[in-house]
Amino acid sequence: MLLSAPIPGEAYADSVPRTHGPVTKRIVERQTGEAPGTILISHAARALDFVLGPQKVARYSIGVARDGFVWSGTVRVGAKAEWPDWRPPAEMRRRDPSLPEMVPAGPYNPLGARAIYLFKNGKDTLYRIHGTNDAPSVGGFVSSGCFRMTNADVMELYRNVPIGAKVVVE
């Protein structure tokens, strides 16, 4: 959910998030065959696993794509940003002409506190692993193909995932 920007002079303090949302991470056993630092995303389970070792992952709850926007494949982390601006892709703006050209960082930005940009063959896919200022949406089928985490979770993942890390989306 994109929070609407405040109307000048209108009280809107109650709509501004006051926390980074819950921490959903738990350490679980999982045989992956992947190297530490790999990210495994399960659309069906609405979970992101960050491989810690041969049989351990850090599992986070995530929001995933709604019907019609699901994708799978192997990509790489191509870039990362703290408190990113959001520029809706042209295709998204065609579907919803009310979207602005850009939403600056802050409480109304749907990318939240951090964004991890997913690339394939060196090119930006326009998909992201990102935070959200709408923490209750995490765990749902809510996006146009991106993966949504609480800001608390994405800030931790951001610190631990390097540029170039492998990301497998199932």
C-alpha positions as CSV (number, residue, x, y, z in Angstrom):
1,M,0.0,0.0,0.0
2,L,1.4,3.4,-1.0
3,L,0.5,5.9,1.7
4,S,-0.8,9.1,0.2
5,A,1.2,12.2,0.8
6,P,-0.2,14.7,3.3
7,I,-2.3,17.6,2.2
8,P,-0.6,20.9,3.3
9,G,-2.0,22.0,6.7
10,E,-3.7,18.7,7.4
11,A,-2.7,16.7,10.4
12,Y,-1.1,13.5,9.3
13,A,1.2,12.5,12.2
14,D,-0.7,9.4,12.9
15,S,-0.1,8.0,9.4
16,V,3.7,8.3,9.7
17,P,5.3,4.9,10.8
18,R,6.9,5.1,14.2
19,T,8.8,1.8,14.1
20,H,10.8,-0.2,11.6
21,G,8.3,-3.0,12.0
22,P,8.8,-6.4,13.6
23,V,11.8,-8.6,13.2
24,T,10.7,-11.8,11.6
25,K,14.0,-13.5,11.3
26,R,14.5,-17.0,12.7
27,I,17.4,-19.4,12.2
28,V,16.2,-22.7,10.7
29,E,17.8,-25.9,9.4
30,R,17.7,-26.3,5.7
31,Q,19.8,-28.3,3.4
32,T,20.3,-26.0,0.4
33,G,23.5,-27.0,-1.5
34,E,24.1,-23.2,-1.9
35,A,27.1,-21.2,-0.7
36,P,26.8,-18.9,2.4
37,G,25.5,-15.5,1.3
38,T,23.1,-16.8,-1.3
39,I,19.5,-15.6,-1.0
40,L,16.7,-18.2,-1.7
41,I,13.2,-16.8,-2.2
42,S,10.1,-18.9,-2.1
43,H,7.0,-17.3,-3.5
44,A,4.7,-20.1,-2.2
45,A,6.1,-19.9,1.3
46,R,6.4,-16.1,1.3
47,A,9.9,-16.5,2.8
48,L,13.4,-15.3,2.0
49,D,16.2,-17.5,3.2
50,F,19.7,-16.1,3.6
51,V,22.2,-19.1,3.6
52,L,24.4,-19.0,6.6
53,G,26.1,-22.4,6.2
54,P,25.6,-26.0,4.9
55,Q,22.4,-26.6,6.9
56,K,21.4,-23.2,8.3
57,V,19.5,-20.3,6.9
58,A,18.2,-17.0,8.3
59,R,14.5,-17.1,7.3
60,Y,12.5,-13.9,6.9
61,S,8.8,-13.4,6.2
62,I,8.3,-11.4,3.0
63,G,5.5,-10.0,0.9
64,V,5.6,-11.3,-2.7
65,A,4.0,-10.7,-6.1
66,R,0.3,-10.9,-6.5
67,D,-1.3,-13.0,-9.4
68,G,0.0,-12.0,-12.8
69,F,3.3,-10.7,-11.5
70,V,5.0,-13.9,-10.2
71,W,8.4,-14.7,-11.7
72,S,11.3,-17.1,-11.0
73,G,14.9,-17.5,-11.9
74,T,18.4,-16.8,-10.8
75,V,19.6,-13.2,-10.5
76,R,22.4,-11.3,-8.7
77,V,22.5,-8.4,-6.3
78,G,23.6,-5.6,-8.7
79,A,23.3,-2.6,-6.4
80,K,22.0,-1.5,-3.0
81,A,20.7,1.8,-1.6
82,E,19.9,3.2,1.8
83,W,16.7,5.2,2.0
84,P,16.2,5.1,-1.7
85,D,13.9,7.3,-3.9
86,W,11.3,5.3,-5.8
87,R,10.7,5.8,-9.5
88,P,7.8,3.7,-10.6
89,P,8.7,1.8,-13.9
90,A,7.0,3.1,-17.0
91,E,4.9,-0.1,-17.3
92,M,3.6,0.5,-13.7
93,R,2.8,4.1,-14.5
94,R,0.9,3.0,-17.6
95,R,-1.2,0.7,-15.4
96,D,-1.8,3.4,-12.8
97,P,-1.4,6.9,-14.3
98,S,-1.9,8.4,-10.8
99,L,1.6,7.3,-9.8
100,P,4.1,10.1,-9.5
101,E,7.4,10.1,-11.5
102,M,9.3,9.9,-8.3
103,V,8.7,9.4,-4.5
104,P,11.5,10.7,-2.3
105,A,12.9,8.8,0.6
106,G,10.8,8.9,3.7
107,P,7.6,7.6,5.3
108,Y,5.6,7.7,2.0
109,N,8.1,5.8,0.0
110,P,7.1,2.2,-0.8
111,L,10.8,1.0,-0.9
112,G,11.2,1.8,2.8
113,A,14.6,1.9,4.5
114,R,16.7,-0.1,2.1
115,A,16.6,-1.5,-1.4
116,I,18.6,-4.4,-2.9
117,Y,18.5,-4.2,-6.7
118,L,18.3,-7.5,-8.7
119,F,20.2,-7.8,-11.9
120,K,20.3,-10.5,-14.6
121,N,23.3,-10.6,-17.0
122,G,24.5,-7.3,-15.7
123,K,21.2,-5.5,-16.4
124,D,18.7,-4.2,-13.8
125,T,15.6,-6.3,-13.8
126,L,13.6,-3.5,-12.1
127,Y,12.8,-6.0,-9.3
128,R,13.9,-5.3,-5.7
129,I,14.2,-6.8,-2.3
130,H,13.1,-3.8,-0.3
131,G,11.7,-2.6,3.0
132,T,8.3,-1.1,3.5
133,N,6.7,1.6,5.6
134,D,3.5,-0.6,5.6
135,A,4.7,-3.5,7.8
136,P,1.3,-5.3,8.0
137,S,1.6,-5.9,4.2
138,V,4.6,-8.2,4.8
139,G,3.5,-11.9,4.4
140,G,0.9,-11.1,1.7
141,F,0.6,-11.3,-2.1
142,V,1.1,-7.6,-2.5
143,S,3.6,-6.5,-5.1
144,S,4.2,-6.2,-8.8
145,G,7.2,-8.6,-8.6
146,C,9.3,-7.2,-5.9
147,F,10.0,-8.8,-2.5
148,R,8.8,-6.7,0.5
149,M,10.4,-7.0,4.0
150,T,9.9,-5.1,7.2
151,N,12.3,-2.2,7.5
152,A,13.9,-3.9,10.5
153,D,14.6,-7.1,8.5
154,V,15.8,-5.4,5.3
155,M,18.2,-3.2,7.2
156,E,19.8,-6.4,8.7
157,L,19.9,-8.2,5.3
158,Y,21.3,-5.2,3.6
159,R,24.3,-5.2,6.0
160,N,25.0,-8.9,5.3
161,V,24.4,-9.3,1.6
162,P,27.2,-8.3,-0.8
163,I,27.0,-6.9,-4.3
164,G,27.2,-9.9,-6.6
165,A,25.4,-12.3,-4.3
166,K,23.3,-15.0,-6.0
167,V,19.5,-14.8,-5.6
168,V,17.4,-17.8,-6.5
169,V,13.6,-17.1,-6.9
170,E,11.3,-20.1,-6.9
